[in-house]
Amino acid sequence: MVSELQQQITVAVLSGAECDAIEESIIDPVQLDEEEKAALWLYAHALTERRSEAMLSGWESRADG
């Protein structure tokens, strides 16, 4: 179940979703213990941070070019 949720989170992040929306729509509705939910939230947070860094890097590259 957790791997399916990770896939849903990945798709949501690639679609532009933020952590709050992911938490509300994907993580909170499922019956998991708090540690599993916290791990999924951290996964979502890490992906959104990577997305932000990639976007920033892309903008910096365009500004340099």
Backbone torsions as a table, in degrees:
resi	resn	phi	psi	omega
1	MET	NA	-41.1	-177.7
2	VAL	-63.3	-39.8	179.8
3	SER	-65.6	-34.5	175.6
4	GLU	-65.1	-40.2	178.4
5	LEU	-67.1	-37.6	176.5
6	GLN	-61.9	-39.5	177.7
7	GLN	-64.2	-42.6	178.1
8	GLN	-62.3	-40.8	178.9
9	ILE	-64.7	-43.3	179.4
10	THR	-59.9	-45.9	178.8
11	VAL	-61.8	-42.6	180.0
12	ALA	-63.1	-43.0	179.4
13	VAL	-64.2	-44.0	179.1
14	LEU	-64.5	-23.1	178.0
15	SER	-87.4	-2.6	176.4
16	GLY	101.1	5.2	-178.9
17	ALA	-68.6	149.7	176.2
18	GLU	-100.2	166.7	-175.4
19	CYS	-55.9	-42.2	-178.5
20	ASP	-60.8	-44.2	179.8
21	ALA	-66.8	-39.4	178.7
22	ILE	-64.4	-42.9	179.2
23	GLU	-61.1	-45.9	-178.2
24	GLU	-68.3	-40.4	-172.6
25	SER	-93.1	-25.9	-175.0
26	ILE	-115.0	-47.1	-171.4
27	ILE	-81.9	-50.5	-175.4
28	ASP	-60.8	-39.6	-175.9
29	PRO	-67.7	-18.0	-175.2
30	VAL	-88.1	152.6	179.1
31	GLN	-88.5	89.6	177.1
32	LEU	-131.9	159.1	175.8
33	ASP	-74.7	167.5	-174.1
34	GLU	-62.3	-34.4	178.7
35	GLU	-65.3	-41.9	178.1
36	GLU	-66.0	-40.7	177.6
37	LYS	-64.7	-39.8	178.4
38	ALA	-64.1	-39.7	178.7
39	ALA	-64.3	-41.0	178.0
40	LEU	-66.3	-38.5	178.0
41	TRP	-64.0	-42.8	178.0
42	LEU	-62.3	-38.8	177.0
43	TYR	-60.9	-47.1	179.1
44	ALA	-62.7	-43.1	179.8
45	HIS	-61.8	-44.2	179.6
46	ALA	-62.1	-42.4	179.5
47	LEU	-66.1	-39.8	179.7
48	THR	-68.9	-34.1	176.0
49	GLU	-65.5	-44.0	178.6
50	ARG	-62.4	-39.3	178.0
51	ARG	-63.0	-44.4	179.5
52	SER	-62.7	-42.8	178.9
53	GLU	-64.2	-40.1	179.4
54	ALA	-65.3	-40.5	178.7
55	MET	-65.0	-43.2	179.4
56	LEU	-63.6	-42.2	178.7
57	SER	-62.2	-40.1	177.8
58	GLY	-64.5	-40.3	178.1
59	TRP	-66.4	-40.5	179.6
60	GLU	-65.1	-39.6	178.9
61	SER	-62.7	-41.2	179.2
62	ARG	-66.3	-36.6	179.8
63	ALA	-70.1	-32.6	179.2
64	ASP	-76.8	-28.3	-172.9
65	GLY	-85.5	NA	NA
